[in-house]
């Protein structure tokens, strides 16, 4: 379902894009798309292949969200932003769900740029574009939006667009973005995928404040009803200006979209079983394997659906806060990776449904495998002398995290970890591990999710065997968000999505500057000149081949720095839905494509009749 850039990065966001010139002689080019190192496959089609232009409109799609909400402005980074609010807004262009790094017209019907030196980009707005109140959307609105982002958006977004020098209105429907550098070819695509606000709507309002006052947008939906803290419902705008664009044909078929909020996943699942909402994404292997045997499934009223995607698996991990002692020591971080026993967990808790993550870009060609290639070594060699010895050694390895015998005792790995700690100068006295200053090592592990302790406790028990006291600190979601914004934790869990086209966002995830910026995403506090240099080389990769090579080098540096313990993941989405939804015959490769689903009215009547009888 559609999402723009928010406080926490999500899989639907088009991260890390770059622009490639068409093979024509003119220096300045105007095209109806932006593409990454390729020609768009679907330019000129009447509809996208994973859409059904004849899909009927109508019905309701409802899904669950965790916690609560108090802010309809997802771009200022304040409070708890509202799920689905991005349905209210359009961006300048929109992404293909089949082609990495390809954007098609939305608010902008074409774009002008210099493919050799990306010093600026001009977007030509569609004169038909309208806000939901009928007001025309013009270049003044675009300028207002980006001027506001640069001064009042959350710090992560401000850093993300930091190469934007200024926004200039050329005419009513032409807007020009000037860049500080001429080699950051990703910037046009970053700007093209951010939501556009109405200048008039924001007169007299403070963008930086938390607000539940509806915001005027130009997107396919408007707010229908807000039940404060419990649910929010959007209704399809029948006068949506962009409904006939190629990117939108067969899309946005539901009359209403509703998000229902629950305190935890277990309560939410019970709500799904009773029909309180109709689409559920399962996150727990145990439930996926054992708990979909309730009567509605047996009766054929609820369907399970596995979607195999072609994206990098989101990096689920245990994160060390290297700003704090004792995690500044790479040797201690390495030793603690041996305490994580994936093999036993996958057997005993996950029903064999997951794989151990060996990379920050698993499930893709971006993953570094084997020993470094000659092309990778060309980048690595100048960096090696500046790396800590352990990291220098690690980048050269055919990488694999420690493997246990799946017995549940993890004895061999814990013996290795114990010896590593002793060799690094951490004594053990009376079963307690001490740092080199004689202070006992204690860790607070920050979480907010109910049920997470089940998967966390085996790791905690293994750390206890190493003499480390771990206190699990569970807080409510608002407190967790605020503590994460300020990096107020020792260790925590994380889920970090990646894309097939990494770029500017990598500086937010791993860059030294982001480590000190409240609200940014370098949770581990990484400050490495080598990583900074490679991140910049990824951002400025001139072609796909170089992007892949440079990303693999980044992957090696991150793994060998032991900043996180990647845990487990899967290259698919697990969905369950009440059996009234239909999909196009051709499925997209990079997204579930729920925006292109529709309601089968006859089947919906059967579902409703079944629920009334329960």
PAKE-743507 format. One line per field, with one value per residue (C-alpha): residue in three letters; x, y negated, z negated; chain. Coordinates in pm, 1 decimal, padded with zeros to 6 digits. Layout:
<pts>
res ala ...
X X ...
Y Y ...
Z Z ...
chain A ...
</pts>
This chain:
<pts>
res unk unk unk unk unk unk unk unk unk unk unk unk unk unk unk unk unk unk unk unk unk unk unk unk unk unk unk unk unk unk unk unk unk unk unk unk unk unk unk unk unk unk unk unk unk unk unk unk unk unk unk unk unk unk unk unk unk unk unk unk unk unk unk unk unk unk unk unk unk unk unk unk unk unk unk unk unk unk unk unk unk unk unk unk unk unk unk unk unk unk unk unk unk unk unk unk unk unk unk unk unk unk unk unk unk unk unk unk unk unk unk unk unk unk unk unk unk unk unk unk unk unk unk unk unk unk unk unk unk unk unk unk unk unk unk unk unk unk unk unk unk unk unk unk unk unk unk unk unk unk unk unk unk unk unk unk unk unk unk unk unk unk unk unk unk unk unk unk unk unk unk unk unk unk unk unk unk unk unk unk unk unk unk unk unk unk unk unk unk unk unk unk unk unk unk unk unk unk unk unk unk unk unk unk unk unk unk unk unk unk unk unk unk unk unk unk unk unk unk unk unk unk unk unk unk unk unk unk unk unk unk unk unk unk unk unk unk unk unk unk unk unk unk unk unk unk unk unk unk unk unk unk unk unk unk unk unk unk unk unk unk unk unk unk unk unk unk unk unk unk unk unk unk unk unk unk unk unk unk unk unk unk unk unk unk unk unk unk unk unk unk unk unk unk unk unk unk unk unk unk unk unk unk unk unk unk unk unk unk unk unk unk unk unk unk unk unk unk unk unk unk unk unk unk unk unk unk unk unk unk unk unk unk unk unk unk unk unk unk unk unk unk unk unk unk unk unk unk unk unk unk unk unk unk unk unk unk unk unk unk unk unk unk unk unk unk unk unk unk unk unk unk unk unk unk unk unk unk unk unk unk unk unk unk unk unk unk unk unk unk unk unk unk unk unk unk unk unk unk unk unk unk unk unk unk unk unk unk unk unk unk unk unk unk unk unk unk unk unk unk unk unk unk unk unk unk unk unk unk unk unk unk unk unk unk unk unk unk unk unk unk unk unk unk unk unk unk unk unk unk unk unk unk unk unk unk unk unk unk unk unk unk unk unk unk unk unk unk unk unk unk unk unk unk unk unk unk unk unk unk unk unk unk unk unk unk unk unk unk unk unk unk unk unk unk unk unk unk unk unk unk unk unk unk unk unk unk unk unk unk unk unk unk unk unk unk unk unk unk unk unk unk unk unk unk unk unk unk unk unk unk unk unk unk unk unk unk unk unk unk unk unk unk unk unk unk unk unk unk unk unk unk unk unk unk unk unk unk unk unk unk unk unk unk unk unk unk unk unk unk unk unk unk unk unk unk unk unk unk unk unk unk unk unk unk unk unk unk unk unk unk unk unk unk unk unk unk unk unk unk unk unk unk unk unk unk unk unk unk unk unk unk unk unk
X 00000.0 00131.8 00371.9 00606.0 00908.4 00816.1 00991.4 01079.7 01182.7 00950.1 00964.0 00723.4 00959.0 01172.5 01511.7 01843.2 01758.6 01983.8 01916.9 02058.9 02059.6 01883.4 02113.8 02064.1 02310.0 02141.7 02287.7 01952.1 01673.8 01300.9 01137.9 00806.0 00987.5 01302.7 01490.2 01786.1 02049.9 01786.6 01496.1 01148.6 00968.2 00619.6 00651.1 00372.6 00142.5 -00220.2 -00194.3 00069.1 00080.1 00009.7 -00309.3 -00662.2 -00805.0 -01152.2 -01134.5 -01462.9 -01467.0 -01623.1 -01596.0 -01366.6 -01009.0 -00921.3 -00598.3 -00430.8 -00172.3 00001.5 -00005.2 -00181.9 -00158.9 -00163.8 -00020.7 -00154.9 00166.9 00404.1 00680.3 00768.2 00885.7 00673.9 00453.5 00306.5 00220.2 -00102.5 -00106.1 -00230.8 -00203.0 00002.4 -00311.0 -00399.0 -00103.5 00049.2 00416.4 00569.5 00623.7 00546.0 00743.8 00704.0 00642.4 00830.0 01131.7 01385.9 01454.2 01187.8 00939.5 00636.6 00436.4 00204.8 00183.5 00462.3 00394.5 00759.7 01105.2 01402.4 01760.7 02119.6 02225.6 02596.2 02592.1 02287.2 02316.9 01942.5 01617.1 01294.9 00959.0 00673.3 00349.2 00030.9 -00208.6 -00494.1 -00349.2 -00584.8 -00603.7 -00905.9 -01095.9 -01058.7 -00781.4 -00511.7 -00174.2 00100.9 00474.6 00419.8 00287.2 00591.8 00829.0 00644.1 00664.7 01038.8 01120.6 00925.7 01099.6 01438.5 01357.4 01088.3 01082.9 01228.9 01612.5 01632.8 01441.1 01641.8 01960.5 01808.2 01754.4 02060.1 02203.5 01906.1 02029.9 01703.2 01367.0 01276.0 00939.3 00984.8 00617.6 00281.1 00350.0 00730.1 00954.0 01332.2 01543.3 01904.0 02160.2 02473.0 02677.4 02666.8 02734.6 02446.1 02223.0 01995.3 01844.3 01584.9 01433.8 01433.0 01246.4 01008.2 00879.2 00796.5 00439.9 00335.6 00143.5 -00082.5 00075.0 -00266.0 -00373.6 -00072.2 -00117.0 -00138.7 -00042.0 00277.9 00424.7 00646.9 00362.4 00172.9 -00173.2 -00484.5 -00632.6 -00687.2 -00429.1 -00527.7 -00371.2 -00406.5 -00411.8 -00674.2 -00833.1 -00958.6 -01021.5 -01362.7 -01359.5 -01117.6 -01184.4 -00906.8 -00636.1 -00846.6 -00895.9 -00881.6 -01082.7 -01013.3 -01265.9 -01190.6 -01222.0 -01452.7 -01317.8 -00953.2 -00775.1 -00522.7 -00749.7 -00694.3 -00314.4 -00133.0 00020.1 -00329.2 -00547.1 -00689.5 -00558.2 -00726.8 -01033.9 -01155.6 -01420.1 -01276.6 -00949.0 -00944.8 -00663.6 -00763.1 -00519.9 -00436.9 -00206.0 -00018.5 -00006.3 -00183.0 -00487.3 -00481.5 -00482.7 -00787.8 -00951.8 -00874.6 -01018.8 -01344.6 -01365.5 -01276.7 -01046.0 -01000.3 -00631.0 -00360.1 00014.1 00155.5 00491.2 00522.2 00630.4 00462.7 00127.2 00170.5 00231.9 00001.8 -00274.9 -00449.1 -00682.8 -00972.7 -01323.4 -01316.3 -01008.9 -01168.0 -01482.5 -01280.3 -01371.7 -01009.4 -00723.1 -00348.2 -00117.8 00260.2 00407.3 00762.0 00930.6 01256.5 01372.5 01652.9 01523.0 01470.1 01762.1 01623.3 01894.1 02012.7 02171.5 02470.4 02479.3 02849.4 02817.5 02809.7 03052.2 03134.7 03013.9 03289.5 03506.8 03475.2 03623.8 03343.3 03083.7 03234.0 03229.6 02863.5 02767.2 02857.6 02585.8 02311.4 02188.0 01984.2 01985.3 01812.5 01563.5 01470.5 01410.7 01238.2 01056.5 01028.6 00930.2 01212.9 01046.5 01336.5 01689.8 01990.0 02077.9 02438.9 02418.2 02256.4 02131.1 02022.9 01810.0 01968.6 02269.0 02390.3 02489.4 02865.7 02944.7 03270.3 03595.5 03626.6 03643.4 03917.4 03677.7 03590.5 03955.8 04028.6 03797.2 03900.7 04280.3 04311.1 04077.2 04235.6 04509.1 04250.5 04038.3 04069.2 04263.1 03957.4 03746.4 04034.2 04047.8 03670.2 03624.0 03849.0 03655.2 03409.2 03158.5 02940.9 02809.0 02868.0 02666.1 02547.3 02453.3 02086.6 02089.1 01986.9 02305.9 02531.0 02826.4 03098.8 03015.6 02993.2 03335.1 03471.6 03304.2 03439.3 03794.2 03756.7 03648.5 03937.2 04185.1 04041.0 04103.9 03757.1 03799.7 03531.3 03506.0 03234.5 03040.3 03036.2 03209.4 03400.1 03537.1 03902.0 03834.5 03690.8 03326.7 03067.3 02914.0 02539.7 02316.8 01968.7 01787.9 01514.2 01194.4 00830.3 00667.3 00467.0 00577.5 00930.0 01078.3 01003.3 01259.3 01492.1 01533.4 01753.0 02008.1 01978.4 02036.0 02346.5 02481.4 02421.5 02638.6 02911.8 02870.2 02672.8 02365.1 02090.6 01783.6 01500.9 01331.1 00985.6 00829.9 00519.3 00544.7 00560.0 00839.4 01021.3 01003.0 01138.2 01421.8 01517.1 01511.1 01764.4 01963.7 01882.9 01950.0 02229.9 02091.5 01764.6 01607.4 01573.1 01418.8 01584.6 01446.5 01675.3 01608.4 01762.5 01886.4 02061.9 02166.2 02138.0 01954.7 02271.2 02426.2 02133.6 02174.2 02552.6 02706.6 02908.4 02699.1 02377.0 02522.8 02485.4 02157.4 01854.7 01581.6 01809.8 01856.8 02218.5 02107.5 02435.3 02628.1 02870.3 03151.6 03386.5 03569.1 03592.7 03218.9 03150.0 03369.3 03206.7 02857.1 02937.5 03070.0 02743.2 02543.6 02751.2 02773.6 02773.2 02606.0 02440.6 02760.5 02943.6 02643.7 02648.2 03025.3 03029.4 02728.9 02899.7 03201.9 02972.7 02815.0 03157.2 03253.6 02926.8 02947.1 03310.5 03244.0 03007.3 02773.8 02468.0 02387.2 02170.4 01923.7 01667.3 01431.2 01240.1 01214.4 00836.5 00532.5 00279.3 -00072.1 -00411.6 -00737.3 -01106.9 -01190.0 -01345.6 -01040.5 -00910.3 -00577.1 -00463.0 -00335.2 00015.9 00175.8 00440.4 00787.4 00877.3 00553.9 00238.6 00055.3 -00242.3 -00336.0 -00430.4 -00653.3 -01032.0 -01341.5 -01547.0 -01893.8 -02055.5 -01783.3 -01803.9 -02172.1 -02081.3 -01818.4 -02060.1 -02327.1 -02076.4 -01971.7 -02334.1 -02388.6 -02094.8
Y 00000.0 -00342.8 -00514.1 -00807.4 -00889.1 -00875.7 -00891.8 -00520.6 -00407.4 -00160.7 00101.9 -00089.5 -00396.5 -00433.9 -00464.8 -00516.0 -00600.3 -00740.9 -00884.8 -00763.9 -00953.0 -00831.9 -00759.4 -01086.9 -01355.6 -01657.8 -01758.5 -01862.5 -01605.6 -01607.0 -01270.6 -01143.8 -00922.6 -00888.5 -00560.5 -00397.7 -00262.8 -00126.7 -00213.5 -00179.2 00128.1 -00014.6 -00359.8 -00408.2 -00137.9 -00218.0 -00045.7 00133.9 00513.6 00583.3 00372.8 00463.2 00148.9 00303.8 00376.4 00277.7 00000.1 00043.7 00215.1 00181.1 00283.5 00277.9 00368.8 00340.0 00107.8 00121.6 -00134.1 -00462.0 -00781.7 -01153.5 -01321.8 -01350.3 -01513.8 -01224.0 -01448.6 -01650.7 -01355.1 -01445.0 -01215.6 -00896.4 -00951.6 -00810.7 -00500.4 -00550.8 -00929.3 -00912.6 -00818.9 -01187.5 -01305.1 -01266.9 -01305.6 -01446.5 -01098.1 -00743.0 -00422.3 -00108.6 00204.8 00416.4 00206.4 00094.2 -00277.6 -00364.4 -00647.0 -00735.3 -01060.4 -01166.0 -01534.7 -01599.9 -01490.2 -01518.4 -01611.8 -01801.4 -01731.9 -01712.2 -01346.5 -01430.4 -01673.0 -01667.2 -02028.0 -02086.3 -01925.1 -02082.8 -01918.0 -02009.3 -01980.8 -01842.1 -02141.0 -01904.9 -01837.7 -01940.7 -01924.4 -01740.1 -02070.3 -02145.2 -02400.2 -02379.9 -02241.9 -02469.4 -02522.2 -02754.7 -02457.0 -02250.1 -02528.4 -02577.0 -02203.9 -02173.7 -02502.0 -02365.2 -02027.0 -02197.8 -02398.3 -02216.4 -01847.0 -01573.9 -01569.9 -01248.5 -01397.2 -01719.8 -01516.9 -01304.9 -01614.3 -01803.0 -01838.0 -02054.8 -02415.2 -02591.2 -02550.3 -02798.7 -02867.6 -02912.5 -02938.5 -02832.6 -02469.2 -02452.8 -02417.4 -02394.3 -02228.6 -02345.3 -02115.6 -02194.3 -01938.7 -01822.3 -01452.3 -01351.5 -01208.2 -01052.6 -01380.2 -01421.0 -01086.3 -01155.0 -01479.5 -01314.6 -01067.3 -01303.1 -01423.3 -01771.5 -02003.4 -02300.7 -02638.8 -02795.6 -02521.9 -02584.6 -02959.3 -03034.1 -02677.8 -02553.3 -02261.6 -02156.0 -02091.9 -01771.3 -01803.3 -01595.2 -01862.3 -01716.4 -01825.9 -01912.8 -01683.3 -01585.8 -01208.1 -00943.8 -00943.4 -01190.0 -01137.4 -00988.7 -00933.1 -00947.4 -00755.2 -00912.3 -00661.0 -00366.8 -00386.2 -00607.2 -00559.3 -00707.5 -00728.1 -00726.6 -01068.7 -01018.0 -01342.6 -01242.1 -01429.8 -01153.2 -00850.4 -00811.0 -00835.1 -00523.5 -00462.6 -00472.1 -00273.2 00023.6 -00119.7 -00254.0 -00037.8 -00032.9 -00285.7 -00292.4 -00198.7 -00161.0 -00117.9 00034.3 -00013.4 00254.6 00271.3 00576.5 00833.9 01106.0 00888.7 00776.1 01134.9 01213.5 00908.9 01039.3 01382.3 01219.9 00999.4 00666.0 00608.6 00796.2 00803.9 00925.1 00948.0 01223.1 01156.8 01466.0 01802.6 01996.3 01839.3 01876.8 02250.7 02343.3 02088.1 02062.7 02350.7 02151.3 02210.6 01928.1 02082.1 02427.1 02279.3 02107.2 01762.1 01671.9 01731.4 01749.0 01594.1 01609.9 01334.7 01405.7 01072.2 00977.5 00712.6 00727.1 00876.6 00613.0 00637.8 00755.8 00729.8 00669.3 00323.9 00223.6 -00143.2 -00208.0 -00550.3 -00368.8 -00152.8 00130.3 00135.9 -00091.4 00222.1 00415.5 00725.5 00738.6 00687.5 00973.2 01204.2 01132.0 01243.7 01597.2 01583.9 01561.6 01913.4 01890.2 02261.5 02358.6 02072.6 02157.0 02519.2 02467.2 02135.6 02055.2 02392.0 02367.7 02073.6 01826.6 01794.9 01647.6 01310.7 01298.6 00956.0 00615.4 00675.1 01041.2 01186.0 00961.0 00917.6 00645.5 00902.5 00953.2 01321.6 01513.4 01324.9 00976.5 00963.4 00773.3 00483.0 00477.0 00493.5 00189.0 -00006.9 00169.1 00146.7 -00228.3 -00188.0 00110.5 -00076.0 -00298.3 -00011.4 00157.2 00484.1 00701.4 00515.1 00523.1 00899.4 00937.9 00759.3 01015.3 01321.0 01550.2 01430.8 01653.6 01583.2 01846.3 02166.3 02375.9 02743.7 02647.6 02837.6 02528.4 02523.9 02341.1 02470.7 02450.4 02095.3 01975.3 02124.5 01932.5 01613.5 01660.6 01698.6 01392.7 01186.1 01310.5 01239.3 00887.8 00822.6 00882.7 01089.8 01318.5 01336.1 01520.0 01572.2 01197.3 01038.0 00716.4 00449.9 00351.1 00085.7 00346.3 00245.7 00525.9 00532.6 00481.4 00417.9 00269.4 00415.1 00173.2 00308.8 00209.3 00516.1 00762.2 01115.3 01021.0 01161.6 01512.6 01476.4 01252.1 01465.1 01738.8 01470.3 01316.6 01654.6 01709.5 01368.2 01462.1 01770.4 01529.5 01336.4 01046.8 00920.1 00814.5 00621.5 00620.8 00282.5 00281.7 -00061.3 -00187.1 -00287.0 -00668.0 -00635.3 -00386.6 -00621.8 -00911.8 -00706.6 -00578.7 -00932.6 -01031.4 -00705.0 -00638.6 -00264.5 -00008.8 00253.6 00279.1 00463.1 00311.7 00380.2 00181.9 00209.6 00177.6 00135.6 00265.4 -00085.6 -00212.7 -00577.1 -00884.2 -00700.6 -00499.0 -00813.1 -00830.2 -00467.0 -00446.7 -00794.3 -00969.1 -01287.3 -01092.2 -00934.0 -01266.0 -01385.6 -01337.4 -01160.0 -01010.8 -00642.1 -00560.8 -00387.8 -00202.0 -00531.3 -00427.4 -00675.1 -00532.8 -00741.6 -00432.2 -00370.8 -00741.1 -00727.6 -00414.1 -00546.0 -00854.3 -00632.2 -00434.3 -00756.2 -00866.2 -00532.5 -00606.7 -00281.9 00034.3 00239.0 -00011.5 -00046.0 00329.0 00341.3 00044.7 00169.7 00504.4 00322.4 00133.3 00463.0 00606.3 00304.8 00314.8 00685.7 00674.1 00379.8 00588.4 00292.1 00516.1 00884.7 00959.3 01224.1 01374.4 01292.2 01423.1 01329.0 01321.8 01159.2 01368.6 01235.8 01360.2 01200.9 01254.2 01414.8 01124.7 00975.3 01042.0 00963.6 00908.9 01225.3 01077.5 00994.5 00723.4 00833.3 00564.2 00517.3 00702.9 00446.3 00421.8 00086.8 00283.5 00537.3 00509.3 00645.0 00929.5 00809.9 01155.1 01305.7 01008.4 01086.7 01444.4 01322.7 01076.6 01345.3 01580.2 01315.2 01236.8 01603.4 01621.2
Z 00000.0 00093.3 -00143.4 -00113.3 -00322.3 -00693.3 -01027.2 -00999.1 -00665.0 -00494.5 -00207.0 00015.2 00031.8 00351.9 00178.3 00355.3 00717.2 00989.6 01335.2 01664.1 01991.8 02301.6 02590.4 02775.5 02863.7 02704.5 02368.9 02222.7 02243.5 02174.7 02106.9 01964.6 01715.6 01508.3 01527.7 01359.9 01599.1 01834.9 02062.2 01905.4 02029.6 01991.3 02145.8 02395.9 02257.5 02182.6 01844.1 01641.8 01685.4 01316.9 01327.9 01434.0 01597.5 01578.6 01206.3 01037.4 00781.0 00441.0 00106.1 -00191.4 -00263.5 -00632.4 -00803.4 -01143.3 -01290.3 -01626.7 -01907.6 -01852.1 -01645.0 -01709.7 -01399.6 -01045.8 -00925.4 -00873.5 -00738.7 -01047.1 -01255.7 -01557.5 -01764.8 -01617.1 -01252.6 -01114.7 -00895.7 -00542.4 -00552.4 -00234.3 -00039.2 -00072.1 00137.0 00478.8 00565.6 00881.6 01024.7 00911.3 00910.7 01115.1 00908.1 01160.4 01258.4 00998.3 01024.3 01282.0 01227.7 01439.5 01461.8 01181.5 01088.1 01338.3 01694.1 01800.0 01672.8 01819.2 01712.3 01826.2 01817.4 01803.4 01510.0 01285.1 01168.8 01190.3 01293.9 01423.7 01361.5 01594.5 01397.8 01545.3 01579.7 01486.9 01141.1 00862.8 00486.6 00349.0 00305.9 00678.4 00632.9 00905.9 00801.6 00929.9 00913.1 00614.9 00416.2 00510.1 00406.6 00077.8 00009.2 00056.5 -00114.1 -00411.1 -00397.9 -00405.1 -00716.6 -00914.6 -00818.9 -01036.8 -01044.1 -00847.2 -00556.2 -00569.5 -00540.2 -00263.0 -00045.2 -00168.6 00183.7 00283.7 00309.9 00394.6 00562.4 00836.3 00997.7 01373.5 01462.8 01327.7 01417.6 01429.5 01125.5 01124.7 00855.8 00828.0 00666.7 00469.5 00663.1 01022.2 00960.5 00733.5 01003.6 00743.2 00628.0 00908.0 00815.9 00444.3 00502.8 00747.4 00487.0 00197.7 00127.6 00236.8 00004.9 00071.7 -00000.2 -00057.9 -00300.3 -00524.1 -00560.9 -00933.2 -01032.4 -01192.6 -00992.6 -01281.9 -01527.3 -01594.6 -01443.1 -01385.2 -01160.3 -00810.0 -00552.7 -00196.7 00061.1 00425.4 00377.6 00452.4 00104.1 -00153.6 -00523.8 -00596.0 -00973.0 -01264.6 -01584.4 -01790.9 -01876.0 -01754.8 -01380.0 -01075.4 -00756.7 -00414.5 -00131.4 00237.9 00400.5 00701.9 00847.9 00814.6 01089.5 01169.5 01192.4 01569.5 01569.3 01688.6 01344.7 01188.3 01427.6 01242.7 00914.3 00599.1 00640.7 00279.3 00183.2 -00167.3 -00335.6 -00712.3 -00966.0 -01299.7 -01588.9 -01844.8 -02143.9 -02020.0 -01742.0 -01941.1 -02005.8 -01643.5 -01520.5 -01731.2 -01575.8 -01229.0 -01310.2 -01417.8 -01107.4 -01270.7 -00974.1 -00648.6 -00549.9 -00786.8 -00732.7 -00949.7 -01111.8 -01329.7 -01189.1 -01470.4 -01392.9 -01018.1 -01054.8 -01343.1 -01395.8 -01060.6 -01135.3 -01273.2 -01132.9 -00876.7 -00713.2 -00708.7 -00554.2 -00281.0 -00409.2 -00490.0 -00246.0 -00306.2 -00047.6 -00015.6 00198.4 00316.9 00372.7 00545.7 00300.6 00046.2 -00275.9 -00542.6 -00784.3 -01116.7 -01380.0 -01733.3 -01733.5 -01946.9 -02046.8 -01987.1 -02149.2 -02483.9 -02676.4 -02632.4 -02272.1 -02145.2 -02148.2 -01821.6 -01988.0 -02241.9 -01969.6 -01771.6 -02074.5 -02138.7 -01787.1 -01896.9 -02162.8 -01900.2 -01815.8 -01496.1 -01417.3 -01741.3 -01717.5 -01360.2 -01457.0 -01791.3 -01747.5 -01377.7 -01229.4 -00978.5 -00802.7 -00816.3 -00689.3 -00871.3 -00727.9 -00610.9 -00453.5 -00477.3 -00121.5 -00138.5 00141.8 00406.0 00631.8 00394.4 00130.8 00095.2 00140.8 00125.7 00103.8 00258.7 00637.0 00817.0 00872.7 00501.9 00403.3 00615.1 00383.5 00063.6 00090.6 00020.2 -00279.1 -00454.8 -00641.8 -00811.0 -00942.4 -01283.1 -01242.0 -01310.6 -01054.8 -00804.3 -00843.2 -00819.7 -00487.9 -00319.9 -00437.8 -00267.6 -00522.5 -00738.0 -01085.1 -01356.8 -01315.1 -01609.1 -01633.0 -01696.3 -02027.4 -02224.0 -02432.0 -02183.0 -02383.3 -02119.7 -02014.5 -02373.8 -02445.2 -02145.7 -02268.8 -02620.7 -02494.1 -02271.8 -02570.7 -02784.3 -02503.9 -02473.5 -02843.1 -02990.0 -03308.1 -03450.4 -03830.8 -04016.0 -03693.9 -03618.5 -03319.7 -03393.8 -03163.2 -03167.2 -03430.6 -03666.0 -03616.3 -03573.7 -03226.6 -03231.2 -02931.0 -02902.9 -02600.5 -02490.5 -02329.7 -02294.2 -02136.5 -02341.5 -02265.3 -02158.1 -02476.9 -02349.6 -02072.7 -02270.3 -02583.2 -02426.9 -02336.3 -02683.4 -02846.7 -02637.9 -02736.4 -03098.9 -03045.5 -02937.4 -03263.0 -03116.2 -03298.4 -03057.2 -03167.7 -02913.8 -02929.0 -02767.7 -02719.7 -02542.2 -02177.1 -02219.0 -02476.6 -02256.2 -01955.8 -02159.6 -02308.9 -01965.3 -01826.4 -02092.9 -02075.5 -02441.8 -02457.3 -02502.7 -02267.1 -02077.6 -01788.8 -01444.7 -01106.4 -00829.0 -00474.1 -00174.9 00195.7 00515.0 00585.6 00271.4 00261.2 00038.4 -00238.6 -00307.1 -00457.1 -00698.0 -00796.7 -00833.3 -00790.4 -01061.0 -01040.9 -01100.4 -01414.4 -01599.0 -01447.2 -01670.5 -01477.1 -01213.7 -01147.2 -01227.6 -01544.8 -01591.2 -01600.0 -01324.4 -01264.2 -01004.5 -00741.4 -00522.1 -00535.5 -00473.0 -00163.7 -00026.2 -00095.7 00112.8 00390.6 00385.4 00412.3 00712.5 00891.1 01267.4 01373.8 01243.5 01249.7 01031.5 00800.0 00736.6 00679.5 00443.2 00247.5 00198.3 00055.8 -00180.9 -00282.1 -00368.5 -00578.4 -00773.3 -00846.2 -00949.1 -01183.6 -01398.0 -01448.4 -01454.7 -01478.2 -01172.0 -01280.7 -01044.5 -00762.0 -00463.5 -00098.4 -00101.1 -00259.2 -00449.5 -00399.6 -00506.2 -00395.6 -00413.2 -00081.1 00103.6 00274.8 00622.2 00789.8 01147.6 01313.9 01349.5 01015.6 00968.2 00858.6 00607.0 00412.4 00316.1 00528.9 00292.8 00445.3 00758.9 00581.7 00587.3 00411.5 00558.6 00455.8 00464.3 00250.4 00014.4 -00040.4 -00133.0 -00378.7 -00536.5 -00566.3 -00728.1 -00981.7 -01070.8 -01153.4 -01392.2
chain A A A A A A A A A A A A A A A A A A A A A A A A A A A A A A A A A A A A A A A A A A A A A A A A A A A A A A A A A A A A A A A A A A A A A A A A A A A A A A A A A A A A A A A A A A A A A A A A A A A A A A A A A A A A A A A A A A A A A A A A A A A A A A A A A A A A A A A A A A A A A A A A A A A A A A A A A A A A A A A A A A A A A A A A A A A A A A A A A A A A A A A A A A A A A A A A A A A A A A A A A A A A A A A A A A A A A A A A A A A A A A A A A A A A A A A A A A A A A A A A A A A A A A A A A A A A A A A A A A A A A A A A A A A A A A A A A A A A A A A A A A A A A A A A A A A A A A A A A A A A A A A A A A A A A A A A A A A A A A A A A A A A A A A A A A A A A A A A A A A A A A A A A A A A A A A A A A A A A A A A A A A A A A A A A A A A A A A A A A A A A A A A A A A A A A A A A A A A A A A A A A A A A A A A A A A A A A A A A A A A A A A A A A A A A A A A A A A A A A A A A A A A A A A A A A A A A A A A A A A A A A A A A A A A A A A A A A A A A A A A A A A A A A A A A A A A A A A A A A A A A A A A A A A A A A A A A A A A A A A A A A A A A A A A A A A A A A A A A A A A A A A A A A A A A A A A A A A A A A A A A A A A A A A A A A A A A A A A A A A A A A A A A A A A A A A A A A A A A A A A A A A A A A A A A A A A A A
</pts>
